């Protein structure tokens, strides 16, 4: 049964993308994480790997894409996604490789961003 791995805001996880993960239907594989988010949460999701070109996709629980990122602004093949949540609920973070090939070790970080000058 499909069961995304749980992850919480502020957590960093080291993991691996392999052919044991979710088949995408066109030769690639994806690894999913479930996170609970609140309305107006400003989040960042970072995927770092020196073994494959990462892509991160944030989806609603029913599979609708909210946001995605291929390459980080620094020009690397890592992924860095910034977004503001509009509806409270459970979201899926999908990690996959560009061109749907390859895989390997990666680090995923999910964090809540604070507005500058605002005390939490």
Secondary structure, DSSP 8 states (H G I E B T S, - for coil): ----EE--TTEEEEEEE-TTSEE-SSS-EEEEEEEEE-TT-EEEEEEE-SSS-EEEEEEETTS-EEEEESS-TTSSSSEEEEEE-SS-EEEEEEEEEGGG---EEEEEEEEE---TT---
